[in-house]
Amino acid sequence: MRLLFSALSGGLFGAGLLVSGMTDTLKVQGWLDVFGAWDPTLAFVLGGAIAPMMLAWNFSTRRAQPVLGGAFPSPPAALLDRNLVLGSVLFGAGWGIAGLCPGPALASLSWGGTGGMVFLLAMLAGMVATPSLRLSMDRLAGATP
């Protein structure tokens, strides 16, 4: 049952990304170009994503476990640290350059062409390389006085 709902949720998420224009790289870059030809329409997508999640988080605090079993994930740390800032900057830079982030990249996999595949391969390489890079950065940070 969990797999069925996971597949349905993934399909609904992908359809939402497609319908909202999040898979259109030019539209996303227009949203991020606040000093140029800014396209504010994706603000409705962000609002449409935040509102149901606020309800879901509120609902989850009243339950001991998820409806389909398992356990709720631990809440994220409320700490603004180097890893969060660096990751956010890299994510935003990549999103602005490519016009894609991971969800829309997967949703547009079938028609993204060569550019979509290059983005996906670069994203996967970054995901594989991140733990060792983070470890190296932590060692360097510990070595500095």
C-alpha positions as CSV (number, residue, x, y, z in Angstrom):
1,M,0.0,0.0,0.0
2,R,2.9,2.4,0.8
3,L,4.5,1.8,-2.6
4,L,1.1,2.5,-4.3
5,F,0.7,5.8,-2.5
6,S,4.4,6.6,-3.1
7,A,3.9,6.1,-6.8
8,L,0.7,8.1,-6.8
9,S,2.3,10.9,-4.8
10,G,5.3,11.0,-7.2
11,G,3.0,11.0,-10.2
12,L,0.9,13.8,-8.7
13,F,4.1,15.8,-7.9
14,G,5.5,15.4,-11.4
15,A,2.1,16.4,-12.9
16,G,2.0,19.4,-10.7
17,L,5.5,20.4,-11.8
18,L,4.6,20.0,-15.4
19,V,1.3,21.9,-15.2
20,S,2.8,24.7,-13.1
21,G,5.6,25.3,-15.6
22,M,8.4,24.3,-13.2
23,T,9.8,22.0,-15.9
24,D,10.1,25.0,-18.3
25,T,13.7,26.2,-17.8
26,L,13.0,29.6,-19.4
27,K,10.1,30.2,-17.0
28,V,12.1,29.2,-14.0
29,Q,15.0,31.4,-15.1
30,G,12.5,34.3,-15.6
31,W,11.3,33.7,-12.0
32,L,14.9,33.9,-10.7
33,D,15.8,37.0,-12.8
34,V,14.5,39.6,-10.3
35,F,16.6,42.4,-11.7
36,G,15.6,41.6,-15.3
37,A,12.5,40.3,-17.0
38,W,11.1,38.9,-13.8
39,D,8.2,36.5,-14.1
40,P,6.3,36.4,-10.7
41,T,3.9,33.6,-11.7
42,L,5.9,30.9,-10.0
43,A,5.1,32.6,-6.7
44,F,1.7,30.9,-6.9
45,V,3.5,27.5,-7.2
46,L,5.5,28.2,-4.1
47,G,2.4,29.3,-2.2
48,G,0.6,26.2,-3.5
49,A,3.4,24.0,-2.1
50,I,3.8,25.7,1.3
51,A,0.1,25.8,2.2
52,P,-0.6,22.0,2.0
53,M,2.7,21.3,3.7
54,M,1.8,23.5,6.6
55,L,-1.4,21.5,7.0
56,A,0.5,18.2,6.7
57,W,3.0,19.2,9.4
58,N,0.3,20.4,11.7
59,F,-1.6,17.1,11.1
60,S,1.5,15.0,11.7
61,T,2.1,16.6,15.1
62,R,-1.2,15.2,16.3
63,R,-0.4,11.6,15.3
64,A,1.9,9.1,16.8
65,Q,2.8,7.5,13.5
66,P,2.0,8.1,9.8
67,V,-1.3,6.8,8.4
68,L,0.5,4.2,6.2
69,G,2.9,3.1,9.0
70,G,6.6,3.6,9.5
71,A,7.9,6.6,11.4
72,F,7.9,10.4,10.8
73,P,11.3,11.7,9.8
74,S,13.2,13.7,12.4
75,P,12.6,17.5,12.1
76,P,15.5,19.3,10.5
77,A,17.9,21.1,12.7
78,A,17.1,24.8,13.3
79,L,20.7,25.7,12.9
80,L,22.0,28.0,10.2
81,D,25.5,26.5,9.6
82,R,28.2,26.5,6.9
83,N,26.8,23.3,5.2
84,L,23.3,24.8,4.9
85,V,24.5,28.1,3.6
86,L,27.0,26.5,1.1
87,G,24.4,24.0,0.0
88,S,21.8,26.7,-0.5
89,V,24.1,28.9,-2.6
90,L,25.2,25.9,-4.8
91,F,21.5,24.8,-5.2
92,G,20.4,28.3,-6.1
93,A,23.3,28.9,-8.5
94,G,22.7,25.6,-10.2
95,W,18.9,26.3,-10.4
96,G,19.6,29.7,-11.9
97,I,22.1,28.5,-14.5
98,A,20.3,25.4,-15.6
99,G,16.7,26.4,-14.8
100,L,16.2,23.0,-13.3
101,C,16.3,21.6,-9.8
102,P,16.1,17.9,-8.9
103,G,12.3,17.4,-9.0
104,P,11.6,19.1,-12.3
105,A,14.8,17.4,-13.8
106,L,13.3,14.0,-13.0
107,A,9.8,15.1,-14.2
108,S,11.2,16.3,-17.5
109,L,13.6,13.3,-18.0
110,S,11.6,11.9,-21.0
111,W,11.7,15.1,-23.0
112,G,14.6,17.1,-21.5
113,G,17.0,16.0,-24.3
114,T,20.7,16.1,-24.0
115,G,20.6,19.1,-21.6
116,G,18.3,17.3,-19.2
117,M,20.5,14.3,-19.2
118,V,23.7,16.4,-18.6
119,F,21.9,18.1,-15.7
120,L,20.8,14.8,-14.3
121,L,24.3,13.2,-14.5
122,A,25.8,16.3,-12.9
123,M,23.3,16.2,-10.1
124,L,24.0,12.5,-9.5
125,A,27.7,13.2,-9.5
126,G,27.3,15.9,-7.0
127,M,25.2,13.7,-4.8
128,V,27.9,11.0,-4.9
129,A,30.7,13.5,-4.3
130,T,29.1,15.5,-1.5
131,P,29.8,13.2,1.5
132,S,33.5,13.1,0.8
133,L,33.7,16.8,0.0
134,R,31.8,17.6,3.3
135,L,34.2,15.4,5.2
136,S,37.2,17.2,3.6
137,M,35.7,20.6,4.5
138,D,35.1,19.5,8.0
139,R,38.7,18.4,8.4
140,L,39.9,21.7,6.9
141,A,37.6,23.6,9.3
142,G,39.0,21.7,12.2
143,A,42.5,22.2,11.2
144,T,42.2,26.0,11.1
145,P,42.7,27.8,14.4
